[in-house]
Amino acid sequence: MSVLKRELARSAKGPVSSNEDWWYLCRDTATGNVFVVHEWAHTDVTKSGKSDVGSTHIELSNFLAETRPSAAQVELRRLIGSLVDGGPRP
């Protein structure tokens, strides 16, 4: 199985980028399934120094149904809209 990824958005917060998140639009080349992957790396720099690193697979319908729009959701909607408009815009 091969998965193609395109970055939708990223964010970094904290004094030394202790909280980083990335969102990718992905397609499984074997099945054709399209989905979003959210990856993160969060480190508590003020207390224990514990790290939380992970990723999650989000179905497109669930991602687009989120009630608080994120930068990644806005970008995905722009990409989808560009298909109707005739192509991506800068």
Sine and cosine of phi, psi and omega as CSV:
sin_phi,cos_phi,sin_psi,cos_psi,sin_omega,cos_omega
0.00,0.00,0.74,-0.68,0.06,-1.00
-0.86,-0.52,0.68,-0.74,0.01,-1.00
-0.87,-0.50,0.82,-0.57,0.09,-1.00
-1.00,-0.01,0.67,-0.74,-0.05,-1.00
-0.79,-0.61,0.61,-0.79,0.14,-0.99
-0.75,-0.66,0.82,-0.57,-0.02,-1.00
-0.92,0.39,0.76,-0.65,0.08,-1.00
-1.00,-0.08,-0.69,0.72,-0.05,-1.00
-0.28,-0.96,0.30,-0.95,0.10,-1.00
-0.55,-0.84,0.43,-0.90,0.08,-1.00
-0.59,-0.80,0.53,-0.85,0.05,-1.00
-0.68,-0.73,0.80,-0.60,-0.02,-1.00
-0.76,-0.65,0.40,-0.92,0.08,-1.00
0.94,-0.33,0.20,-0.98,-0.08,-1.00
-0.92,0.40,-0.49,0.87,0.01,-1.00
-0.71,-0.70,0.69,0.72,-0.06,-1.00
0.77,0.64,0.77,0.64,-0.03,-1.00
-0.98,0.21,-0.23,0.97,0.03,-1.00
-0.77,-0.64,0.97,-0.23,0.00,-1.00
-0.87,-0.49,0.65,-0.76,0.02,-1.00
-0.71,-0.71,0.58,-0.82,0.06,-1.00
-0.71,-0.70,0.62,-0.79,0.08,-1.00
-0.83,-0.56,0.70,-0.71,-0.04,-1.00
-0.78,-0.63,0.64,-0.77,0.22,-0.98
-1.00,0.04,0.81,-0.59,-0.11,-0.99
-0.81,-0.59,0.46,-0.89,0.10,-0.99
-0.68,-0.73,0.80,-0.60,0.09,-1.00
-0.98,0.18,0.90,-0.44,-0.09,-1.00
-0.94,0.34,-0.37,0.93,0.00,-1.00
-0.98,0.22,-0.64,0.77,-0.08,-1.00
-0.97,-0.26,-0.34,0.94,-0.08,-1.00
0.99,0.11,-0.05,1.00,0.00,-1.00
-0.89,0.45,0.67,-0.74,0.03,-1.00
-0.90,-0.43,0.68,-0.73,-0.08,-1.00
-0.37,-0.93,0.11,-0.99,0.04,-1.00
-0.93,-0.36,0.65,-0.76,0.13,-0.99
-0.90,-0.44,0.77,-0.63,0.10,-0.99
-0.95,-0.31,0.85,-0.53,0.06,-1.00
-0.91,-0.42,0.54,-0.84,0.02,-1.00
-0.54,-0.84,0.40,-0.91,0.11,-0.99
-0.60,-0.80,0.96,-0.27,-0.04,-1.00
-0.87,-0.49,0.74,-0.67,0.02,-1.00
-0.79,-0.61,0.74,-0.67,0.06,-1.00
-0.99,0.11,0.99,-0.15,-0.07,-1.00
-1.00,0.08,-0.18,0.98,-0.05,-1.00
-1.00,-0.08,-0.35,0.94,-0.10,-1.00
-0.82,-0.57,-0.98,-0.20,-0.17,-0.99
-0.99,0.12,-0.26,0.96,-0.06,-1.00
0.97,0.23,0.21,0.98,0.01,-1.00
-0.89,0.45,0.58,-0.81,0.03,-1.00
-0.92,-0.40,0.59,-0.81,0.10,-0.99
-0.81,-0.58,0.94,-0.35,-0.02,-1.00
-0.83,-0.56,0.70,-0.71,0.02,-1.00
-0.09,-1.00,-0.11,-0.99,0.05,-1.00
-0.44,-0.90,0.38,-0.93,0.05,-1.00
-0.61,-0.79,0.56,-0.83,0.01,-1.00
-0.99,-0.13,0.80,-0.60,-0.05,-1.00
-0.84,-0.55,0.82,-0.57,0.07,-1.00
-0.89,0.45,0.58,-0.82,-0.06,-1.00
-0.83,0.56,-0.70,0.72,-0.03,-1.00
-0.88,0.48,-0.65,0.76,0.03,-1.00
-0.93,0.37,-0.65,0.76,0.00,-1.00
-0.90,0.44,-0.71,0.71,-0.02,-1.00
-0.95,0.30,-0.35,0.94,-0.01,-1.00
-1.00,0.08,-0.12,0.99,0.01,-1.00
-0.84,0.54,0.72,-0.70,-0.13,-0.99
-0.98,0.20,-0.44,0.90,0.06,-1.00
-0.99,-0.17,0.96,-0.27,-0.05,-1.00
-0.89,0.45,0.73,-0.69,0.08,-1.00
-0.97,-0.24,0.19,-0.98,0.06,-1.00
-0.86,0.50,-0.59,0.81,0.01,-1.00
-0.92,0.39,-0.65,0.76,0.02,-1.00
-0.91,0.41,-0.67,0.75,0.04,-1.00
-0.87,0.49,-0.69,0.73,0.00,-1.00
-0.91,0.41,-0.65,0.76,0.03,-1.00
-0.90,0.44,-0.68,0.73,0.05,-1.00
-0.88,0.47,-0.62,0.79,0.04,-1.00
-0.90,0.45,-0.69,0.73,0.01,-1.00
-0.89,0.46,-0.70,0.71,0.02,-1.00
-0.89,0.46,-0.69,0.72,0.02,-1.00
-0.88,0.47,-0.56,0.83,-0.01,-1.00
-0.92,0.40,-0.43,0.90,0.06,-1.00
-0.92,0.39,-0.58,0.82,0.02,-1.00
-0.98,0.19,-0.61,0.79,-0.05,-1.00
-0.97,0.25,-0.23,0.97,0.03,-1.00
0.95,-0.31,0.16,0.99,0.07,-1.00
0.62,-0.79,0.30,-0.95,-0.02,-1.00
-0.92,0.40,0.51,-0.86,0.07,-1.00
-0.90,-0.45,0.45,-0.89,0.02,-1.00
-0.91,0.41,0.00,0.00,0.00,0.00
